[in-house]
Amino acid sequence: MGRGERFRVVVLGARFGGLAVVHRLRRLMGDRVTLTVVDQRATAVFRPALVEAMARPPVFVRSLRIPLDRAVGRAGTFLNDRAVAIDAHRRLVHLASRRPLPYDVLFWATGADAAWSVVEGLSPATGGLCEDFLARHAAAANATWTGGRILFVAGPYRADPRATPQPASACECPLYEAAFLFDQALRRHGRRDHTEVVVVSPAGVVGEALGPRGRARLQDLLDTRRIRVVTGARYVRVEPGRLVLADGALKAERMIWIPPYAGSDLARRSGLDDGYGWVPTTGHGRHRDWPDIYAVGDLAARLPKTAHAAVTQARAAVDHWVRTVRGQSPPAPWHPASVTLLDTGDGRALLAYGPGPVGDAREHVVHARWAAWVKDLLAWLYVRSDGRLPFTP
Ligand SMILES: Cc1cc2nc3c(=O)[nH]c(=O)nc-3n(C[C@H](O)[C@H](O)[C@H](O)COP(=O)(O)OP(=O)(O)OC[C@H]3O[C@@H](n4cnc5c(N)ncnc54)[C@H](O)[C@@H]3O)c2cc1C
């Protein structure tokens, strides 16, 4: 890296992965880069807390938002715009409403698209929790809930069938959490008897992302709370008041979905995906064919698809790039770990930690009050620090 050399760095997507890149770059490179951050939304939201919509009034969502112009601050320029294509040959990001943006290095963290259209009849209007507007609507609908059956449904995960591990769902645990929180809210108001709470998942087991100990603990809690789970679900279509599965239909007064995960249209459109919508990377997050592009978080062809993974991948990618431009040896590559922190609504949370992308027998599991405090504290710290978590300085 020559003296006085300034790199044009573009960060695309500014939630867990993107904001972690911004903060890490600011720390390691200061003003030695010209930083531009692009996101189609003006605010980032602390997604893991959106499940709280099942037990709180709609306004609570406001407390989870981070204004992105403030988060980027003096470190760079924030552009509220949508990327429509990436031209890796010419190192340009094409935006919906501005001139193409040139880069020397691109940190790409636009996540997975919510693939509602994968299931016939499914749309954001069906019900969901993965964005702040959906959580607000879900919370508003709770106020008029009079009873019946509610389904919490995990969409399927579509990826290269040769990849291992190959989970059936990429994001199932938040639905267990949402079911627990709704159950608790109904009990608090003495209305639980009129409601059947059902979690529906394409996974073959309850708590696919967990190891055997975590699954057993989760199953105990579900039994105690009278929450039923339908595993191995194969979705055919969504109809008004019905979810049609390959082996029958489930009637429901209401559904809350985490939509299917089928990669990124931006990656597909730009010819930068692995054929399944996910971006192929090295262990440091570098694109396998384009060394000036790093992909981190849900977008990358890696597991698990969690906020924790996005943040730690961001750190590994920035460290790799900084050491490369400084002519230093590369840092250790990113290693997956599965961290699940699931609020059970009774003042406690189930914490499972395992080395590896999905839980295994070496997993540590606790169900404790302090775990619920940790969860609340993380949300508070994340928002207050504009996405700068203590473990990603
Ligand atoms: C309800 C729910 C609860 C969850 N709970 C947990 C949890 O408890 N713990 C955990 O670890 N993980 C949890 N997850 C998973 C976690 O939220 C994701 O893994 C994480 O958000 C991935 O971060 P990311 O930065 O890769 O992508 P995202 O968070 O998806 O961020 C992508 C950003 O890119 C922007 N963007 C997308 N496309 C474009 C474009 N074309 N142009 C410009 N900007 C664009 C988006 O606006 C967004 O800001 C949960 C997920 C959901 C849905």
The ligand as an SDF file (V2000), in Angstrom:
LIG
                    3D

 53 58  0  0  0  0  0  0  0  0999 V2000
  -37.3270  -12.8490   12.4660 C   0  0  0  0  0  0  0  0  0  0  0  0
  -35.8600  -13.1550   12.4560 C   0  0  0  0  0  0  0  0  0  0  0  0
  -35.1950  -13.3420   13.6560 C   0  0  0  0  0  0  0  0  0  0  0  0
  -33.8370  -13.6460   13.6750 C   0  0  0  0  0  0  0  0  0  0  0  0
  -33.2230  -13.8700   14.8720 N   0  0  0  0  0  0  0  0  0  0  0  0
  -31.8930  -14.0960   14.8960 C   0  0  0  0  0  0  0  0  0  0  0  0
  -31.2160  -14.2780   16.1260 C   0  0  0  0  0  0  0  0  0  0  0  0
  -31.8280  -14.2960   17.2030 O   0  0  0  0  0  0  0  0  0  0  0  0
  -29.8730  -14.4530   16.1120 N   0  0  0  0  0  0  0  0  0  0  0  0
  -29.1630  -14.4560   14.9460 C   0  0  0  0  0  0  0  0  0  0  0  0
  -27.9280  -14.6060   14.9690 O   0  0  0  0  0  0  0  0  0  0  0  0
  -29.7760  -14.3100   13.7440 N   0  0  0  0  0  0  0  0  0  0  0  0
  -31.1120  -14.1280   13.7000 C   0  0  0  0  0  0  0  0  0  0  0  0
  -31.7540  -13.9850   12.4950 N   0  0  0  0  0  0  0  0  0  0  0  0
  -30.9610  -14.0490   11.2560 C   0  0  0  0  0  0  0  0  0  0  0  0
  -30.2950  -12.7050   11.0040 C   0  0  0  0  0  0  0  0  0  0  0  0
  -31.2300  -11.6620   11.1400 O   0  0  0  0  0  0  0  0  0  0  0  0
  -29.6650  -12.6910    9.6280 C   0  0  0  0  0  0  0  0  0  0  0  0
  -28.7720  -13.7640    9.5410 O   0  0  0  0  0  0  0  0  0  0  0  0
  -28.9590  -11.3670    9.3990 C   0  0  0  0  0  0  0  0  0  0  0  0
  -29.9030  -10.3290    9.3120 O   0  0  0  0  0  0  0  0  0  0  0  0
  -28.0760  -11.4060    8.1670 C   0  0  0  0  0  0  0  0  0  0  0  0
  -27.3990  -10.1920    8.0940 O   0  0  0  0  0  0  0  0  0  0  0  0
  -26.8660   -9.6330    6.6940 P   0  0  0  0  0  0  0  0  0  0  0  0
  -26.1710   -8.3550    6.9930 O   0  0  0  0  0  0  0  0  0  0  0  0
  -26.1400  -10.6960    5.9800 O   0  0  0  0  0  0  0  0  0  0  0  0
  -28.1700   -9.3750    5.8010 O   0  0  0  0  0  0  0  0  0  0  0  0
  -29.4850   -8.5520    6.1340 P   0  0  0  0  0  0  0  0  0  0  0  0
  -29.6950   -8.4110    7.5880 O   0  0  0  0  0  0  0  0  0  0  0  0
  -30.5610   -9.1840    5.3270 O   0  0  0  0  0  0  0  0  0  0  0  0
  -29.1930   -7.0960    5.5720 O   0  0  0  0  0  0  0  0  0  0  0  0
  -29.1630   -6.8540    4.2040 C   0  0  0  0  0  0  0  0  0  0  0  0
  -29.2180   -5.3540    3.9830 C   0  0  0  0  0  0  0  0  0  0  0  0
  -29.0140   -5.1300    2.5900 O   0  0  0  0  0  0  0  0  0  0  0  0
  -30.0090   -4.2410    2.1090 C   0  0  0  0  0  0  0  0  0  0  0  0
  -30.2410   -4.5770    0.6950 N   0  0  0  0  0  0  0  0  0  0  0  0
  -30.7270   -5.7500    0.2030 C   0  0  0  0  0  0  0  0  0  0  0  0
  -30.7650   -5.7030   -1.1360 N   0  0  0  0  0  0  0  0  0  0  0  0
  -30.2900   -4.4880   -1.4930 C   0  0  0  0  0  0  0  0  0  0  0  0
  -30.0720   -3.8430   -2.7520 C   0  0  0  0  0  0  0  0  0  0  0  0
  -30.3290   -4.4540   -3.9130 N   0  0  0  0  0  0  0  0  0  0  0  0
  -29.5940   -2.5760   -2.7450 N   0  0  0  0  0  0  0  0  0  0  0  0
  -29.3130   -1.9390   -1.5700 C   0  0  0  0  0  0  0  0  0  0  0  0
  -29.4970   -2.5010   -0.3560 N   0  0  0  0  0  0  0  0  0  0  0  0
  -29.9610   -3.7570   -0.3330 C   0  0  0  0  0  0  0  0  0  0  0  0
  -31.2250   -4.4830    2.9980 C   0  0  0  0  0  0  0  0  0  0  0  0
  -32.0490   -3.3310    3.0220 O   0  0  0  0  0  0  0  0  0  0  0  0
  -30.5840   -4.7750    4.3450 C   0  0  0  0  0  0  0  0  0  0  0  0
  -30.3920   -3.5950    5.1020 O   0  0  0  0  0  0  0  0  0  0  0  0
  -33.1210  -13.7140   12.4500 C   0  0  0  0  0  0  0  0  0  0  0  0
  -33.7830  -13.5110   11.2450 C   0  0  0  0  0  0  0  0  0  0  0  0
  -35.1340  -13.2500   11.2330 C   0  0  0  0  0  0  0  0  0  0  0  0
  -35.8290  -13.0760    9.9210 C   0  0  0  0  0  0  0  0  0  0  0  0
  1  2  1  0
  2  3  1  0
  2 52  2  0
  3  4  2  0
  4  5  1  0
  4 50  1  0
  5  6  2  0
  6  7  1  0
  6 13  1  0
  7  8  2  0
  7  9  1  0
  9 10  1  0
 10 11  2  0
 10 12  1  0
 12 13  2  0
 13 14  1  0
 14 15  1  0
 14 50  1  0
 15 16  1  0
 16 17  1  0
 16 18  1  0
 18 19  1  0
 18 20  1  0
 20 21  1  0
 20 22  1  0
 22 23  1  0
 23 24  1  0
 24 25  2  0
 24 26  1  0
 24 27  1  0
 27 28  1  0
 28 29  2  0
 28 30  1  0
 28 31  1  0
 31 32  1  0
 32 33  1  0
 33 34  1  0
 33 48  1  0
 34 35  1  0
 35 36  1  0
 35 46  1  0
 36 37  1  0
 36 45  1  0
 37 38  2  0
 38 39  1  0
 39 40  1  0
 39 45  2  0
 40 41  1  0
 40 42  2  0
 42 43  1  0
 43 44  2  0
 44 45  1  0
 46 47  1  0
 46 48  1  0
 48 49  1  0
 50 51  2  0
 51 52  1  0
 52 53  1  0
M  END
$$$$
